[in-house]
Amino acid sequence: MNLRELSKRLNLSQTTVSRALNGYPEVNEETRKRVTAAAAEFNYRPNIRARTLATGRSMSIGHIIPFSKQNEMVNIVFADFIAGAGEIYAQHGYSMSLSLVRDEDELSAYRGVADKGAVDGIIVHSPARNDPRIAFLADLDIPFLVHGRASEVTTPYSWLDVNNKRAIETGTRHLLDLGHRRIGLINGEERMDFAQRRRDGYLAALSAAGIAPDPALMRSGEMSEPYGHLATQEMLDSATPPTAFVASSIVSALGIRRALHERGLVMGRDISVLCFDDEISYLPNGKTRPVFTAVHSSVRAAGRRCAELLIDQIAHPDHKIRTELWDAELAIGASTGPCP
């Protein structure tokens, strides 16, 4: 079935049907659902080549990953984000272009896809505090959106982020309310903006409680199970070990749990553990009750929303910068309890 035949069956113009299938906001939701249902019923597939020629668009969104961050491509958090974004790309007829490039070629790769018209927009991952990619992409005049923020960048840009500072401040305050005063922080790499904000939240909670931060209780590194395990061992070996931990990822928290188990310590009774949970599909934090007390926000939902915002930006390039800040929610699990 072609577009003309589908339009005739629906008694709608071809323009309306095309706009409904491509997610244009001026089409009302009732019409969009009706068109989408009919397209599925009659197995309608748009002619991508014809649409590309007609619109001048590639119907592709770019994700460029440098070699030094290639582990992101198998990272379960990144995978969940991509899965969420992919759902929206498919709904709007977009494909995803995922490129792995040498670090020194990253900026030229952005220029290359922009000059060739290979993609209609770009999503930027893992921004640093002063990320050079943002000003570079703004000069290229290609629609882009950042998953996260770069706090030292003054160039206006579109972004979606979780309120990382408030999330970890809330979590640390929960541990303080339970009587803990020596709280260890196992953070991500603090050259990354999100990790610095999480550190700021931890420090803000301690300051509000009148507690001076102890550098011996703070670690930053790759958010992996082995690193969480190693950092926990180091802190527990100190003369004055922590009674609680804040982990920047549920993956790191698994390493904390292993280190505690090896020493015969019971999580939630002897040592409390709180983490940031990206609600990863393949690593659920329990079913009926959370295993870990966590501040959580779905990275898959963030992927979906980033895709929606970028596609809207592509469709309406003259509209204002799009930004969204999400709050994480605190869920009490079995991993925290009163300070022993």
Secondary structure, DSSP 4 states (H G I P E B T S, - for coil): --HHHHHHHHT--HHHHHHHHTT-TTS-HHHHHHHHHHHHHTT----HHHHHHHH----EEEEEEEGGGGGGGG-HHHHHHHHHHHHHHHHTT-EEEEEEE-GGGHHHHHHHHHHHT--SEEEE-S-BTT-HHHHHHHHHT--EEEES--TT--S--EEEEE-HHHHHHHHHHHHHHTT---EEEEE--TTBHHHHHHHHHHHHHHHHTT----GGGEEE---SHHHHHHHHHHHHTSSS--SEEEESSHHHHHHHHHHHHHTTPPBTTTBEEEEEE---TTS-S-SSS-SSEEEE--HHHHHHHHHHHHHHHHH-TTSPP-EEEEPPEEE--TT-----
